[in-house]
Amino acid sequence: MTTRRTIGPEELDTLNLADPRLHAENELSAVWRHLREHEPVHWNPATETAPGFWVVTRHTDVTSVYRDNTTFTSEGGNVLETLLAGGDSAAGRMLAITDGGRHRELRRVLMSAFTPGALQPVVASVRRTVDRLLREALDTGNCDFAADVAAGIPLGAICDLLGVPESDRAHVLSLTSSALGSHDADGTAADAWIAKSEILLYFANLARDRRDSGHADVIALLAGSKVNGLPLDDDEIMLNCYSLILGGDETARLSMVGAALALVEHPDQWRALKRGDAGVDTAVEEILRWTTPALHSGRTATTDTEIAGRPIRSGDIVTVWNASANHDEQVFDDPGRLRLDRTPNKHCTFAYGPHFCLGAYLARAEIGAVLEGLRDLVEDMEQTGPSKPVYSNFLSGLGSLPLALK
């Protein structure tokens, strides 16, 4: 019930892959396939307002760039929006855009809060939340799966970890939904900037309140930790909370919504899940590959180098496209087909190498809880109205998905 225009490789010269509308309103599978086969390292030319950038599309090259954070640094920014605007002022202070020894030390501190053992009570809470939200949707009959079910799951988990009060969570959700994309085709960069600024301000205030407060949450963990022998200041705590709330909410939520749509559109796979022919663990990995909620990741070349024989100059912006790598025919058999029992499944949805997603275990647990809930509680799903895409050049998915659950 959602119409997307299919764009072919003949239009490649007219495309700007930094345009949010391009990704929201069009199907680019044929473009990615053409680039993987004929031009795996493609130059997206400069516009009147932004520099050009490299587009890396093959799985082998994408993972190679991810692995090498010496040649391809995150410290200029890790998404197109900040890279094209000249860089990210949080570089060296926020985990996602820090490399080298400081990245390893900061990751070590945060990783203690994201181990399976540490997350056990959070995952138990996620399961209870999924059960409650699905039962409420079933009682109602009709729901917007994005707003009424998926929105309440990952945000609740990451807010539990950060100690965000229940009374603030709806406000935080509204901000995260605007910070990296928009549910509106007319959303502006100014709207996103305001949302990001409000998130930063919120966590700056929370960080100040949590110092020496006796709380047992990630903010208190950061406040009481040292990196390279020095305590983190309020700005560093604020920036890493900002990163965790965006990374922990948006991508998992979009995968959940994409999972529901995929099951509606592929009734054979819905039946396989219901019968147990496809296990939840393999289904989670296939949903992560199929939905690929983070379209790309960005890097900056630190020296003259090459990728797949194409010369890259020091200072060039290099973007690796998970959306393409996750459908690479050299890695995935019949990648255009949803197979919930697919194995192996070497998708790039969580990135790769030193910046592999800190919250991967939690995201898998959240998506698994949704799939288990749908399998066990829901007999049938039907789309009852048009879905609405998220407008972003970084995020991929739906901001609205009307469903009838039975």
TAKA-V398173 format. One record per residue. N is the residue number from 1. PHI is phi in whole degrees, -180 to 180 (999 if undefined). PSI is psi in degrees with one decimal (999 if undefined). NEAR is the number of other ideal C-beta (glycine too) atoms within 10 Angstrom. Layout:
BEGIN
n = <N,N>
phi = <PHI,PHI>
psi = <PSI,PSI>
near = <NEAR,NEAR>
END
This chain:
BEGIN
n = <1,2,3,4,5,6,7,8,9,10,11,12,13,14,15,16,17,18,19,20,21,22,23,24,25,26,27,28,29,30,31,32,33,34,35,36,37,38,39,40,41,42,43,44,45,46,47,48,49,50,51,52,53,54,55,56,57,58,59,60,61,62,63,64,65,66,67,68,69,70,71,72,73,74,75,76,77,78,79,80,81,82,83,84,85,86,87,88,89,90,91,92,93,94,95,96,97,98,99,100,101,102,103,104,105,106,107,108,109,110,111,112,113,114,115,116,117,118,119,120,121,122,123,124,125,126,127,128,129,130,131,132,133,134,135,136,137,138,139,140,141,142,143,144,145,146,147,148,149,150,151,152,153,154,155,156,157,158,159,160,161,162,163,164,165,166,167,168,169,170,171,172,173,174,175,176,177,178,179,180,181,182,183,184,185,186,187,188,189,190,191,192,193,194,195,196,197,198,199,200,201,202,203,204,205,206,207,208,209,210,211,212,213,214,215,216,217,218,219,220,221,222,223,224,225,226,227,228,229,230,231,232,233,234,235,236,237,238,239,240,241,242,243,244,245,246,247,248,249,250,251,252,253,254,255,256,257,258,259,260,261,262,263,264,265,266,267,268,269,270,271,272,273,274,275,276,277,278,279,280,281,282,283,284,285,286,287,288,289,290,291,292,293,294,295,296,297,298,299,300,301,302,303,304,305,306,307,308,309,310,311,312,313,314,315,316,317,318,319,320,321,322,323,324,325,326,327,328,329,330,331,332,333,334,335,336,337,338,339,340,341,342,343,344,345,346,347,348,349,350,351,352,353,354,355,356,357,358,359,360,361,362,363,364,365,366,367,368,369,370,371,372,373,374,375,376,377,378,379,380,381,382,383,384,385,386,387,388,389,390,391,392,393,394,395,396,397,398,399,400,401,402,403,404,405,406>
phi = <999,-114,-96,-124,-78,-84,-103,-100,-63,-65,-96,-56,-66,-100,-91,-117,-72,-91,-86,-57,-61,-57,-78,-73,-108,-132,-100,-107,-55,-68,-67,-61,-63,-63,-65,-58,-83,-113,-150,-64,-123,-107,-96,-89,-67,-65,-111,-65,-117,-147,-73,-79,-156,-85,-121,-103,-121,-86,-57,-64,-77,-60,-67,-65,-67,-57,-68,-100,-88,-87,-78,-123,-89,-88,-76,-93,123,-126,-137,-56,-55,-78,-63,-73,-89,110,122,-115,-69,-89,-56,86,-123,-101,-51,-65,-124,-132,-124,73,-62,-66,-61,-62,-67,-67,-64,-60,-62,-70,-60,-63,-90,-119,-75,-55,-65,-65,-89,-54,-68,-67,-65,-62,-66,-59,-62,-65,-65,-60,-60,-65,-68,-69,-66,-64,-66,-66,-64,-75,97,-117,-152,-97,-59,-68,-84,-91,-118,-62,-62,-88,-95,-68,-63,-61,-66,-72,-68,-60,-64,-89,73,-76,-59,-53,-66,-99,-71,-63,-64,-63,-60,-62,-73,-64,-67,-100,-74,-112,-172,-149,-84,-123,-61,-97,-60,-113,-61,-65,-61,-65,-63,-63,-62,-62,-63,-68,-64,-60,-64,-59,-76,-62,-67,-65,-62,-64,-70,-87,-62,57,-94,85,-68,-116,-139,-65,-63,-65,-60,-63,-65,-100,-106,-121,-123,55,85,-121,-68,-76,-86,-60,-63,-66,-64,-59,-65,-75,-66,-57,-64,-67,-69,-72,-66,-84,-103,-59,-69,-65,-62,-67,-66,-63,-65,-63,-64,-62,-64,-61,-70,-66,-82,-128,-60,-65,-76,-61,-66,-63,-68,-62,-78,90,-69,-117,-75,-64,-62,-70,-63,-59,-64,-70,-64,-62,-68,-66,-86,37,-67,-103,-60,-145,-138,-117,-142,-124,-70,-93,-155,-64,-154,-150,-130,52,86,-89,-72,-116,-94,-55,93,-68,-83,-121,-113,-107,-107,-58,-60,-88,-58,-75,-126,-75,-64,-76,-117,-115,-73,50,-66,-82,-113,-76,-133,-69,-102,-63,-158,-70,-144,-90,-71,-106,-60,-96,68,-166,78,-58,-102,-54,-53,-60,-97,-60,-61,-65,-61,-62,-65,-66,-67,-62,-64,-66,-63,-64,-64,-63,-61,-87,-107,-108,-87,-153,-133,-141,-77,-111,-169,-68,-81,-125,-80,-83,-95,-163,-95,-113,-94,-129,153,-116,-92,-152,-147,-72,-134,-104,-111,-130>
psi = <3.5,121.7,122.8,134.2,131.2,124.1,131.3,168.1,-19.7,-18.0,2.9,-40.3,-15.9,-2.3,142.0,107.8,-1.3,0.2,115.5,-37.1,-37.0,-45.8,-34.2,-36.8,-2.5,155.8,118.0,11.3,-42.1,-34.2,-47.2,-41.7,-42.7,-44.1,-43.4,-39.0,-38.7,-26.1,68.2,-19.1,100.3,141.7,117.3,111.9,160.5,153.8,-175.7,-23.4,-6.6,149.7,168.2,170.5,155.9,144.5,110.5,126.4,-21.6,145.5,-45.0,-37.9,-37.0,-49.7,-31.3,-42.7,-43.8,-39.9,-33.9,83.7,8.2,-48.1,-33.7,96.5,150.2,-8.0,-2.6,-1.8,155.8,11.5,155.4,-41.0,-47.4,-36.2,-43.0,-21.0,1.1,1.7,174.1,124.2,-13.7,2.1,136.7,-7.6,-28.0,133.2,-46.0,-23.3,41.6,138.9,177.0,-154.0,-37.9,-37.7,-45.4,-42.1,-44.7,-39.1,-39.3,-42.1,-50.6,-32.6,-28.1,-23.9,-6.9,16.1,156.2,-38.3,-46.0,-29.7,-2.9,-47.7,-31.7,-43.8,-38.5,-39.5,-39.1,-45.6,-41.1,-39.9,-45.1,-46.0,-45.7,-46.7,-38.9,-39.1,-38.4,-41.3,-39.0,-39.3,-38.1,-36.8,-49.5,143.5,163.3,105.1,-32.5,-48.0,-38.0,-22.6,-66.7,-35.4,-28.6,-2.7,-66.0,-34.4,-41.2,-40.7,-47.7,-31.9,-33.9,-45.5,-37.5,-8.1,32.2,125.6,146.3,-38.5,-17.2,-9.1,-36.7,-40.2,-44.0,-40.2,-44.2,-34.6,-44.2,-32.3,-22.9,-15.5,-37.1,-2.3,-167.2,147.7,0.7,130.9,-21.8,9.9,141.9,164.3,-32.9,-39.3,-44.9,-40.8,-42.4,-43.9,-44.3,-42.9,-39.6,-36.2,-45.7,-44.2,-41.2,-47.7,-24.7,-44.8,-40.7,-40.8,-42.3,-38.4,-28.1,-14.0,125.8,32.1,-12.9,0.6,152.6,73.3,178.6,-35.1,-44.4,-36.9,-48.4,-41.7,-28.1,7.6,160.0,143.9,122.7,36.4,-1.8,140.6,152.5,138.4,174.0,-37.7,-42.5,-39.4,-45.8,-47.0,-38.9,-30.8,-41.7,-46.4,-42.3,-39.4,-38.0,-47.5,-34.2,-15.8,-62.5,-50.8,-43.9,-40.5,-43.7,-34.7,-37.8,-45.3,-42.9,-33.5,-45.4,-44.5,-41.5,-40.1,-35.1,-42.2,-13.6,75.6,-27.4,-37.3,-32.6,-44.5,-38.6,-38.8,-44.7,-39.7,-17.5,7.6,-25.3,123.7,156.4,-39.7,-46.8,-33.9,-39.7,-46.5,-38.6,-36.7,-41.4,-40.9,-45.7,-41.3,-32.9,71.2,-25.2,105.2,-41.7,172.6,151.3,150.2,167.8,130.6,130.8,-10.8,163.6,131.2,-163.8,154.3,121.5,37.4,-7.9,127.8,132.0,130.8,149.7,133.1,-10.8,144.8,128.2,121.7,132.6,131.9,100.5,-35.2,-31.5,-47.2,-34.0,-2.1,24.5,120.4,-20.8,-14.0,-36.8,126.5,126.7,60.3,-19.6,5.2,131.5,120.1,103.2,-12.4,16.1,129.6,137.5,169.9,83.7,55.9,161.6,17.0,-33.1,19.3,-153.7,150.9,-148.4,-28.9,22.5,137.4,123.2,-34.9,22.1,-43.2,-44.6,-43.4,-43.2,-41.1,-39.4,-47.3,-38.6,-39.8,-38.9,-45.7,-41.5,-40.4,-43.9,-43.9,-43.7,-28.4,-26.5,128.5,-36.4,150.3,140.9,133.5,130.7,-0.9,172.0,140.4,163.3,127.9,159.4,134.7,106.3,150.5,0.9,-45.5,145.9,128.5,-164.0,135.4,-9.9,134.9,94.3,125.2,150.5,125.4,138.0,999>
near = <12,14,7,11,7,10,18,13,16,10,12,17,7,7,17,14,20,22,14,21,13,16,23,23,16,17,13,22,16,15,23,20,19,17,22,22,13,10,15,21,20,21,12,19,9,12,12,4,8,17,15,15,22,21,23,31,26,24,26,13,20,26,19,18,24,22,14,16,19,11,19,27,20,23,21,20,24,25,22,23,21,18,22,21,14,11,14,22,12,22,19,15,21,24,23,25,25,26,19,13,10,15,21,13,16,22,18,11,18,18,12,12,20,20,10,10,7,16,20,11,10,18,17,12,15,24,17,11,20,24,15,13,21,22,13,13,20,15,9,11,11,13,21,21,28,27,17,19,27,28,23,19,23,30,23,22,25,25,20,19,23,24,17,22,9,9,7,12,16,11,13,21,21,13,21,25,22,20,25,22,26,23,18,13,12,7,17,10,11,8,14,17,14,14,20,18,12,16,21,18,13,19,25,17,12,21,23,13,11,24,14,8,13,6,16,9,19,24,24,19,20,25,21,13,16,10,20,9,6,8,13,21,12,17,14,22,26,26,25,26,28,23,20,25,25,20,21,25,26,25,26,26,29,25,28,30,27,23,25,26,23,19,24,18,13,17,11,11,22,21,12,18,22,16,9,9,12,21,15,17,11,16,27,24,19,23,27,26,22,26,24,25,24,26,21,25,25,24,27,21,21,17,11,12,17,10,22,13,7,15,10,20,10,11,12,18,21,23,26,27,23,25,20,26,29,23,21,22,14,10,18,21,8,9,19,10,12,18,21,25,14,20,10,9,17,14,23,25,24,18,19,22,13,16,22,12,19,20,24,14,16,24,25,21,22,29,27,20,24,29,24,17,20,22,17,10,14,18,8,11,18,11,17,14,14,11,21,18,23,26,21,28,23,23,26,23,27,23,24,16,28,19,24,16,23,9>
END
